[in-house]
Amino acid sequence: MQATIGANQYERMTVHVPRKEARKFRAVVKALGFEIEKKCSLDRALEDVEAGRVRSWSSAEEMFQALGI
């Protein structure tokens, strides 16, 4: 007998999986009947900012020089 799970009974988690194990991880999650929620672009952008992977320049000229364009 399987209980019905309402939307408010889920717990959202963040799991870090090595890239080479991601396919196996997805298969296990699917076999257990769970789903993996894909991140939207805004979530990925916020993670970049938090991790310091964002640069800023005072002008377009400065940016072009830094990028070697």
Backbone torsions as a table, in degrees:
resi	resn	phi	psi	omega
1	MET	NA	128.2	-178.1
2	GLN	-109.3	129.7	179.8
3	ALA	-80.0	145.9	176.4
4	THR	-79.4	130.9	-178.6
5	ILE	-105.1	123.1	177.6
6	GLY	-80.8	164.2	-177.8
7	ALA	-61.8	-30.8	-177.6
8	ASN	-83.5	0.8	-179.5
9	GLN	-99.7	8.4	178.6
10	TYR	-91.1	150.2	172.3
11	GLU	-117.8	126.7	-179.7
12	ARG	-87.2	131.0	-177.6
13	MET	-130.8	153.0	172.5
14	THR	-111.2	126.7	-177.7
15	VAL	-125.3	131.6	177.0
16	HIS	-99.4	120.2	-177.1
17	VAL	-122.0	133.1	176.3
18	PRO	-58.3	141.6	-175.8
19	ARG	-54.2	-41.3	-176.6
20	LYS	-71.2	-12.7	178.2
21	GLU	-105.0	-0.8	-174.0
22	ALA	-62.3	-39.7	-178.9
23	ARG	-63.7	-43.9	178.2
24	LYS	-64.0	-42.2	-179.4
25	PHE	-60.6	-45.1	179.0
26	ARG	-61.2	-39.6	179.7
27	ALA	-64.5	-41.3	179.2
28	VAL	-65.6	-44.4	179.6
29	VAL	-60.9	-44.0	179.5
30	LYS	-65.2	-41.3	179.7
31	ALA	-63.5	-30.9	178.2
32	LEU	-79.2	-7.4	178.7
33	GLY	87.2	14.6	179.0
34	PHE	-99.1	170.8	178.6
35	GLU	-126.6	153.0	176.5
36	ILE	-106.1	122.2	179.7
37	GLU	-86.7	123.2	178.5
38	LYS	-73.6	145.9	179.2
39	LYS	-81.4	143.4	175.7
40	CYS	-83.2	167.6	-177.8
41	SER	-60.4	-35.6	179.9
42	LEU	-65.3	-41.4	177.8
43	ASP	-62.3	-43.0	179.1
44	ARG	-65.4	-38.7	179.0
45	ALA	-64.9	-41.8	178.5
46	LEU	-64.2	-37.6	176.3
47	GLU	-63.5	-39.6	177.2
48	ASP	-60.6	-43.6	179.4
49	VAL	-63.5	-46.5	-179.0
50	GLU	-63.4	-33.7	-178.6
51	ALA	-85.4	-2.6	178.1
52	GLY	79.0	23.3	-179.7
53	ARG	-94.0	28.3	-178.8
54	VAL	-125.4	134.7	177.8
55	ARG	-113.3	159.5	174.0
56	SER	-137.1	146.5	179.2
57	TRP	-128.4	155.6	-178.9
58	SER	-82.3	-18.2	179.2
59	SER	-153.0	163.8	177.6
60	ALA	-65.2	-36.7	178.4
61	GLU	-59.2	-46.1	178.7
62	GLU	-62.5	-39.6	178.9
63	MET	-64.5	-45.4	179.8
64	PHE	-61.0	-40.0	179.1
65	GLN	-65.6	-42.2	180.0
66	ALA	-65.9	-33.3	179.4
67	LEU	-87.8	-4.8	179.1
68	GLY	72.9	31.4	-179.1
69	ILE	-98.5	NA	NA
